[in-house]
Amino acid sequence: MSNAISPHENLSGSAAIEKIKNITESAKTCFFSTRVNADTKSRPMALQEVDTEGNLWFLSDVNSDKNHEITSDSDVELYFMNNSKYEYMFIKGKATQSQDKALIEKYWTDFANAWFDGKDDPSISVIKVTPNDGYYYQTKENKLIAMSKMIFAAITGKSIEDGGIEGKLEI
């Protein structure tokens, strides 16, 4: 069976930011990886927002390993998966931390109460990831059609276009 090839689409500028926003905010969580050039550490993180410049925002504990690792090496990688829509995104970027009260207020959610003692908890920080590279994959069709194509290919051994689009993000 030959390999199906997805159409390729490179995005830059506002189109790249819009793609980042659509896929990541739909997925809502990611694996947030630090120490990417050494002994990589990954953990799930809830995305708060993608702003108009394409920066990704997270809430984190200032005493966490993640925050300490960002202090010594700001290179991070984010892995988003929205399996219900067959959307996937990988982002490389630089992370910075802040305890700015206005940012904490902006990105605070009731869900954060599970980790912090309210908005005034002194251990809250906001992490901003500024992307500098990324890739994505998403289906063009709905999940049922994509799954039907995969089953057809598995049964018949015939390759078909997989119904997806993949691309590089130039940020």
N, C-alpha and C positions, 0 to 999 in steps of 0.2 A: 504494500500500500504506500503510495507516495504521500508526502506531507502536504497538508493544505496550507496555503499561505494567506495570511490576513492582509487586507489592504493597509498600506502604511500612510501615516499622516503626521507630519511634523508641525508643531504649533509653537508660536512665539508670541510675546507681548500679551495683549488683552485676551487673545484666544486661548493662550496657555493658562492664564490665570482663571478664566472661566471654566476650562476643563478641570483644573485642580479643584476649584470650588465645587463644581457639580459632583465629581466622583468622591472627594474626601468628605464633604458634608453629608452625602448620602450614606457613606459607609459609617461615619461617626466615630469609629475607633481605628487605631492602627497599632502596629508594633513599632515602638519608638526605640531605635538602636543608637547606643553611644559606644565609644571606644572602637569605632568602625575600622580603624587602621591597626588594631592590636587584638585584644581579646574581647570581641564584640559582646555587648550586653544588650538584651532586648526585653522590653516589657510592654504590656498593653497600656495604651493611653487614650483618653477621651478627648477628641478635638472640640475646642470651643467655637472656633470660627476660622474662616479664611478671609482676610481683609481685602480691600480693593487693590492692594499692591501685591497680593499673592502670598503674604506671610501667613503662617499657620500658628495658632495660639492654643496653649495648653495651661492648665493649672497643675502645680506640683509642690511638693514639700521641699523646703530649702535644705532640709537635712537628709534628703534621699540620696542614694548612690548616684542616681541619674544627674541630679544637680551638681554633685561633686565632680562627676566625670565631665560634665559640660564645662566646668570651670577650668579643667586642665586640658581639654580638647573639645572645641566647639563643633567639630564635624559630627553630624548626625545623619541617620537614614530612617525614613518612615515608610512603612509597608501597609497600605490600605487594601482591604478586600471587602467588596460588597457582593457576596455570593448570590444573593437573591436576584441581582441584576447582571451577574457575570461582568463586574467592573473591578479592575485592579489597577493600583497606582503605586509606583515606587518614586520616592523623592529623596534627593540628597540636598543637604543644606547646612547652614550655620545656625547654631542655637545661641540665644542670649537669655539671661534671666533678669527679672526685675521684681521688686516688691512694692512697686508704685501702687498706691491705694486706688487711684482712679482706674488703672487697668484691672486690678482685682475686682473692683465693683463692676466694671464692664463685663468681665468674663465669668463672674460668679453665677452658679446655678444651684438650685436646691439639691441636686445630685452630689455636689461637692461637700455637703454636710456629712456624708458618709466618711470622709477623710479628714475633715477639719472641724474645729469648734467655731463655726461661723466665719463671717467675712473678716473679722478682726483678729483671727488666729495669727500669731506672729510667725508661724511656720509656712504660711502660704506664699508661693511665688508664682509668677507668670512666666512661661517660657515662650519665646517667639522664635520660630524657625523660618529663616529666610532661605527659600529654595534657590539652588543654583544649577540643578540638573534633575531630570525626571523622565519617567517612561510610564505609559499606561496601556491598558488593553480593555476594551469593552465590546459587548455584542451590539450589532446593529439591529437585531431582531429581539423579540421577546424570548423569555426563558424556555417556553414550550417548544418553539421552533428550533432554537439552538440545541436543546436536548434531543429533539427528534433527528436532527442532522447527525449528531454524535452517535446515536443508536443505529441509524442507517449505515453510517460508515463502519461501525463495529461489526454489523451483521453481514454486510456485502463485501467488505474489504475495499470499497471504492472510496477514493478521496473526493471530498467536496469542499467548496469554499466554506470555511468555518463560520462565516457570518459575523466576523468581528473586525474591529479596527484597532490597530496598534500604532503607537507613535512615540516620538521623542518630544519632550517639552523643553524649549529653550527659554529660560527665564532670565 
